[in-house]
């Protein structure tokens, strides 16, 4: 080999080494994503009735956004557009469920030298999954299932391979198993993006027996705004989620389901602890950004609702926590955020330019003290049946199909129990918020009407309405709640 060739070869080795070193210095990302978790179901966020020690540890080690929302939905399966919004940084009004034509978060990170891994729920089609992840194990390509009978798939040589239904092991354990295995076998020459999407605490509410009994014996209280029935027709009352208990809601039945719901959260929390322990064992904890979030909230008896198909706070507000290098510890903000802000926030932390199409805002400036907020109001559009806008204190909800409105003073009425829409004293607030709603609608290109000429009946009584269980409910739940 000539001197020139040796010098050239040496230069190539130096470039390779420096590139590898730079990649290794980039922060890793561990994204933990719950399914149907209310924002008020975290111990460290003020709920003394639930046990979430590992999520609590993330709260103490990181920065919480206490007014975080899902940007509504065009589907009763709110999780589908919600997840699309997370992985594209775009609203459902400007994107699509399959994320066609979008650069997903995983796809962008792959292009920037990250090894990407996914496990758990992926409800947005195979092509977007394969674009997003190099590796995937125990992937659930669906919306819901019995937690003890999960159909799983794997990414093998860039293709999705189904392994069918796996009986016995609980969903949260399967996904944690895959995450732990990945952390132990990852490519150590690259930074990693590990996405762990649990199906808990989505129903069926069948946590392992130990985790429901711990709440049966020490019951959490019913929600402050519990009702036997919602006192108006919001357009999404006779759907699967709402049929999991009879009308009017029996407080004893809702109490049982709340215990089971909390059990799912606590069991998931235990599995999160396993993943965090595995991360510690890699020695990469101090160089890893951890995101904890959920796709939306859930009714669980609030306002007489069990599901998430509403614009009430309990359904659209959800957890969001960031932990990692340069992020303040045990601090929080009341600034408004959306799940679609996660994408640009991670881009800003990694020094990677977000695609121009991303509509979310980086939240990093909030904890850096550079700004107090990235938006002054929150817009919550749900199908064509509900529209809402809120600021720090006031919230307006519009139900076009029944020509009905609600106005809440969230400062004095955080549980949205006292409708002030028809009180003349608050007419100015309603006019002001209508103007904010109009601004959002113009920005989003939202042309759904806010009223109709022939409104439907404002109230429907569902007492005695026929119900039947979906195929995913295990036998003991069918016996307990349907027979």
C-alpha positions in Angstrom: 0.0 0.0 0.0 1.4 3.4 -1.0 1.9 6.2 1.5 -1.0 8.1 -0.2 -3.3 5.1 0.2 -2.3 4.6 3.8 -3.0 8.2 4.6 -6.4 8.0 2.8 -7.3 4.8 4.6 -6.3 6.4 8.0 -8.4 9.4 7.2 -11.4 7.2 6.5 -11.0 5.4 9.8 -10.8 8.7 11.7 -14.0 9.9 9.9 -15.8 6.6 10.8 -14.6 6.8 14.4 -15.6 10.4 14.8 -19.0 9.8 13.2 -19.6 6.8 15.5 -18.6 8.9 18.5 -20.9 11.7 17.6 -23.8 9.3 17.1 -23.1 7.7 20.5 -23.1 11.1 22.2 -26.6 11.9 20.9 -29.2 11.3 23.6 -31.2 8.1 23.5 -35.0 8.3 23.6 -37.3 6.0 25.6 -40.9 6.8 24.9 -43.4 5.1 27.3 -47.0 5.5 26.1 -50.2 4.5 28.0 -53.6 3.8 26.5 -56.7 5.5 28.0 -55.0 6.9 31.1 -56.7 9.9 32.8 -54.4 12.7 33.8 -55.6 12.4 37.4 -54.5 8.7 37.8 -50.9 9.4 38.8 -49.9 9.5 42.5 -47.3 12.2 42.2 -49.8 14.4 40.3 -52.0 14.5 43.4 -54.0 11.3 43.5 -53.4 9.6 46.9 -55.6 6.7 46.1 -53.5 5.1 43.3 -50.1 3.4 43.5 -47.8 4.5 40.7 -44.3 4.6 42.2 -42.3 4.3 39.0 -44.4 6.9 37.1 -44.0 9.0 40.3 -40.2 8.7 40.0 -40.4 10.1 36.5 -42.4 13.0 37.8 -39.7 13.7 40.5 -36.9 13.3 38.0 -38.4 15.4 35.2 -40.8 18.1 34.0 -44.5 17.6 33.9 -47.0 19.4 31.6 -50.2 19.5 33.7 -52.4 20.9 31.0 -51.6 18.4 28.2 -54.3 17.4 25.7 -55.1 15.1 22.8 -56.3 17.4 19.9 -59.7 15.8 19.7 -60.6 13.1 17.2 -62.4 12.3 14.0 -63.1 8.8 15.2 -64.8 7.1 18.2 -61.6 5.1 18.4 -59.8 8.3 19.6 -56.5 6.3 20.0 -56.0 6.1 16.2 -55.8 9.8 15.3 -54.1 10.5 18.6 -51.3 8.1 17.8 -51.0 9.5 14.3 -50.7 13.0 15.7 -47.9 11.9 18.1 -45.9 10.3 15.3 -46.4 13.1 12.7 -46.7 16.2 14.9 -49.8 17.2 12.9 -53.4 17.5 13.8 -56.0 15.0 12.6 -57.6 17.7 10.5 -54.5 18.0 8.3 -53.2 14.4 8.3 -54.5 10.8 8.0 -54.7 7.8 10.3 -52.2 5.7 8.3 -49.7 8.6 8.2 -49.4 8.4 4.4 -47.3 11.2 3.0 -45.8 12.1 6.4 -42.3 11.7 7.9 -42.9 9.8 11.1 -40.9 10.5 14.2 -39.2 7.1 14.0 -38.5 7.6 10.3 -36.8 11.0 10.9 -34.7 9.5 13.7 -33.6 6.6 11.5 -32.5 9.0 8.9 -30.4 10.8 11.6 -28.5 7.8 12.7 -30.8 6.3 15.4 -31.6 2.6 15.8 -35.4 2.6 16.3 -37.4 -0.1 18.1 -41.1 -0.5 18.7 -43.2 -2.7 20.8 -46.9 -2.7 21.9 -49.9 -1.1 20.3 -49.6 0.2 16.7 -53.0 1.1 15.4 -51.9 3.0 12.3 -51.1 0.4 9.7 -48.1 -1.7 8.7 -46.4 0.6 6.2 -46.0 3.4 8.7 -44.7 0.9 11.3 -42.0 -0.4 9.0 -41.0 3.1 8.0 -40.6 4.0 11.6 -38.7 1.1 13.2 -35.6 -1.0 12.4 -36.6 -3.5 15.0 -39.9 -4.5 16.5 -41.0 -7.3 18.8 -44.3 -8.1 20.5 -46.1 -5.6 18.3 -49.9 -5.5 18.6 -51.4 -4.4 15.3 -54.8 -3.4 16.6 -56.9 -1.3 18.9 -57.9 -3.5 21.8 -57.8 -7.1 23.0 -58.1 -9.3 26.1 -54.9 -8.4 27.9 -54.2 -12.1 28.4 -54.7 -13.0 24.7 -52.6 -10.6 22.6 -52.0 -11.2 18.9 -48.4 -10.1 18.3 -46.2 -9.5 15.3 -42.5 -8.9 14.8 -40.3 -7.0 12.3 -38.1 -9.4 10.5 -35.8 -8.2 7.7 -38.0 -5.2 7.2 -41.2 -7.2 7.0 -44.0 -7.7 9.5 -44.4 -11.3 10.6 -47.5 -12.3 12.6 -47.1 -14.8 15.5 -50.8 -15.0 16.3 -52.5 -14.8 19.6 -50.2 -15.4 22.7 -52.2 -16.9 25.5 -51.3 -16.4 29.2 -48.8 -13.6 29.6 -50.3 -10.2 30.3 -50.0 -7.5 27.6 -48.0 -5.1 29.8 -45.6 -7.8 30.7 -45.1 -8.9 27.0 -44.3 -5.3 25.9 -42.0 -4.8 28.9 -40.3 -8.1 28.1 -39.6 -6.9 24.5 -38.4 -3.5 25.7 -36.0 -5.1 28.2 -34.7 -7.5 25.6 -34.1 -4.7 23.2 -32.2 -2.6 25.7 -29.9 -5.6 26.4 -29.3 -6.3 22.7 -29.3 -2.9 21.0 -26.6 -1.6 18.7 -24.4 0.2 21.1 -22.7 2.1 18.3 -25.9 4.0 17.7 -28.2 6.1 19.8 -31.6 4.4 20.2 -35.3 5.4 20.0 -37.3 2.8 21.9 -41.1 3.2 21.7 -43.1 1.2 24.2 -46.9 1.5 23.7 -48.9 -0.3 26.4 -52.5 -1.3 25.9 -53.2 -0.6 29.6 -55.3 0.8 31.1 -57.7 0.4 28.1 -60.5 -2.1 28.7 -61.1 -5.0 29.1 -60.4 -4.0 32.7 -58.9 -7.3 33.6 -55.7 -6.7 35.5 -54.0 -9.6 37.2 -56.0 -10.6 40.3 -53.5 -9.2 42.7 -53.8 -5.7 41.2 -57.5 -5.5 41.3 -57.8 -7.0 44.8 -55.5 -4.3 46.1 -58.1 -1.7 45.2 -61.2 -3.7 46.1 -59.8 -3.8 49.6 -59.1 -0.1 49.7 -61.4 1.6 47.2 -60.7 4.9 45.5 -63.6 7.4 45.6 -65.9 7.9 42.6 -65.0 10.9 40.5 -66.1 14.2 41.9 -68.3 14.7 38.9 -69.9 11.2 38.9 -73.4 11.1 37.4 -75.8 8.2 36.8 -76.4 9.6 33.2 -75.1 12.5 31.2 -77.9 15.0 31.2 -77.7 15.7 27.4 -77.0 13.8 24.2 -73.4 14.6 23.2 -73.7 12.4 20.1 -71.6 9.5 21.4 -73.7 7.8 24.1 -74.7 4.6 22.4 -71.3 3.2 21.6 -69.2 0.3 22.7 -67.2 2.1 25.4 -70.4 3.4 27.0 -72.0 0.0 27.0 -69.5 -1.5 29.5 -72.1 -0.7 32.3 -75.8 -0.3 32.3 -77.7 3.0 32.6 -78.3 4.7 34.9 -74.8 4.1 36.3 -74.8 2.1 39.5 -72.2 3.6 41.9 -71.3 0.1 43.0 -70.6 -1.0 39.5 -68.5 2.1 38.6 -66.6 1.6 41.9 -65.8 -2.0 40.8 -64.6 -0.9 37.4 -62.6 2.0 38.8 -60.7 -0.5 41.1 -60.0 -2.6 38.0 -58.9 0.4 36.0 -56.5 1.5 38.8 -55.3 -2.1 38.9 -54.3 -1.9 35.2 -52.4 1.4 35.8 -50.5 0.0 38.8 -49.6 -3.2 37.0 -48.4 -1.2 34.0 -46.4 0.9 36.5 -44.7 -2.2 37.8 -43.7 -3.1 34.2 -42.4 0.4 33.6 -40.2 -0.2 36.7 -38.7 -3.2 34.9 -37.9 -1.2 31.8 -36.3 1.6 33.8 -34.2 -0.9 35.7 -33.0 -2.4 32.4 -32.2 1.1 31.2 -30.1 1.7 34.3 -28.2 -1.5 33.7 -27.2 -0.2 30.2 -25.3 2.7 31.8 -27.2 5.0 29.5 -29.8 6.5 31.9 -28.0 9.9 32.2 -27.9 10.1 28.4 -31.5 9.2 27.7 -34.6 11.4 27.3 -37.6 9.6 28.7 -41.1 10.7 27.6 -44.1 9.4 29.5 -47.5 10.1 28.0 -51.0 8.6 27.2 -53.1 9.0 24.1 -56.1 10.6 25.9 -58.1 10.2 29.1 -61.3 8.3 30.0 -64.7 8.9 31.6 -64.8 6.2 34.3 -68.1 7.6 35.7 -67.4 11.3 35.3 -70.5 13.0 33.9 -72.1 9.5 33.6 -69.6 8.5 30.9 -67.2 5.6 30.7 -65.4 6.3 27.5 -63.2 9.0 25.9 -65.6 10.3 23.2 -66.1 13.7 24.7 -64.4 17.1 25.0 -64.6 17.1 28.8 -61.3 17.5 30.6 -61.3 13.9 31.9 -61.4 12.6 28.3 -59.1 14.8 26.4 -56.5 15.7 29.1 -53.7 13.2 29.5 -50.2 12.8 31.1 -47.0 14.3 29.6 -43.7 14.1 31.4 -40.1 14.7 30.0 -37.0 13.4 31.9 -33.4 13.6 30.8 -30.2 15.6 30.4 -30.8 19.3 30.7 -34.4 18.9 31.8 -35.3 20.3 35.2 -36.2 17.9 38.0 -39.5 17.8 39.9 -40.9 20.8 38.1 -44.1 21.4 36.2 -46.0 23.9 34.1 -49.7 24.7 33.6 -48.9 25.9 30.1 -51.1 24.3 27.4 -49.5 21.5 25.4 -50.7 18.9 22.9 -49.4 15.4 22.3 -48.4 16.6 18.8 -45.9 18.8 20.5 -43.8 15.8 21.5 -42.3 15.4 18.0 -40.9 19.0 17.6 -39.8 19.0 21.3 -37.7 16.0 20.8 -36.3 17.4 17.6 -35.3 20.6 19.4 -33.5 18.6 22.1 -31.6 16.5 19.6 -30.7 19.4 17.3 -32.6 17.8 14.4 -34.7 19.9 12.2 -38.4 19.0 12.3 -40.2 18.6 8.9 -41.9 21.8 7.7 -45.3 20.0 7.9 -45.0 19.5 11.7 -47.7 21.7 13.4 -46.8 21.1 17.0 -44.6 23.4 19.0 -41.4 22.7 20.9 -42.1 22.8 24.6 -38.4 23.0 25.6 -38.5 26.8 25.9 -41.0 26.5 28.7 -38.7 24.6 31.1 -35.7 26.7 29.9 -37.5 29.8 31.0 -37.5 31.3 27.5 -41.3 31.5 27.3 -44.3 30.9 29.6 -46.4 29.2 26.9 -46.6 28.2 23.2 -50.3 28.8 22.9 -52.9 30.8 24.8 -55.9 28.6 24.1 -56.7 24.9 23.4 -59.1 23.8 20.7 -60.8 20.4 21.1 -62.7 19.2 18.0 -64.5 15.9 18.2 -66.0 14.5 15.0 -68.8 16.8 13.8 -70.7 16.6 17.1 -68.5 18.5 19.6 -66.3 21.6 19.6 -64.6 23.2 22.5 -62.1 26.0 23.3 -60.6 26.9 26.6 -58.2 29.5 28.0 -56.6 29.5 31.5 -59.9 30.0 33.2 -62.9 29.6 30.9 -64.1 26.8 28.7 -66.8 26.8 26.0 -68.3 23.6 24.6 -70.6 23.5 21.6 -72.8 20.6 20.5 -74.0 21.4 17.0 -76.4 18.5 16.5 -78.6 19.6 19.5 -77.9 23.4 19.4 -76.6 23.2 22.9 -73.7 25.0 24.6 -71.8 24.9 27.9 -69.6 27.5 29.6 -67.5 26.5 32.5 -65.4 28.6 34.9 -62.6 26.1 35.4 -61.0 28.2 38.1 -64.0 27.7 40.4 -65.5 24.6 38.7 -62.6 22.3 37.6 -64.9 19.3 37.3 -67.2 21.1 34.7 -70.4 20.7 36.8 -72.0 24.1 36.5 -73.0 25.3 33.1 -73.0 29.1 32.9 -73.9 29.4 29.2 -77.4 30.8 29.7 -76.4 33.1 32.6 -76.5 36.7 31.3 -73.7 37.6 33.7 -71.3 35.6 31.6 -72.5 36.5 28.1 -69.3 38.5 27.4 -67.1 35.4 28.3 -69.2 33.3 25.9 -68.8 35.9 23.1 -65.1 36.1 23.7 -64.6 32.4 23.6 -66.8 32.1 20.5 -64.3 34.4 18.8 -61.4 32.2 19.9 -63.3 29.2 18.6 -63.8 30.9 15.2 -60.0 31.8 15.0 -59.1 28.1 15.6 -61.6 26.9 13.1 -60.3 29.3 10.4 -56.7 28.2 11.2 -57.6 24.5 10.9 -60.0 24.8 8.0 -62.8 23.4 10.1 -66.1 23.9 8.2 -68.3 21.7 10.3 -71.5 23.7 11.2 -71.9 24.9 14.8 -75.7 24.6 14.7 -78.4 22.9 12.7 -81.9 23.9 11.6 -83.5 20.8 13.0 -81.7 19.8 16.2 -82.0 16.3 17.7 -83.6 15.8 21.1 -81.3 17.3 23.8 -81.7 14.3 26.2 -82.2 10.6 25.7 -82.9 8.2 28.6 -80.9 5.1 28.2 -82.3 3.3 31.2 -82.7 -0.4 30.2 -80.9 0.0 26.9 -79.8 -3.3 25.5 -76.1 -4.1 25.8 -73.9 -7.0 24.7 -70.2 -7.5 25.3 -67.6 -7.2 22.6 -65.6 -10.3 21.7 -62.6 -9.1 23.7 -64.2 -9.1 27.2 -63.0 -12.1 29.2 -65.6 -14.5 30.6 -65.5 -13.2 34.2 -66.1 -9.7 33.1 -69.0 -10.8 30.9 -70.5 -12.6 33.9 -69.9 -9.7 36.2 -71.2 -6.8 34.1 -73.4 -8.3 31.4 -75.3 -11.2 32.9 
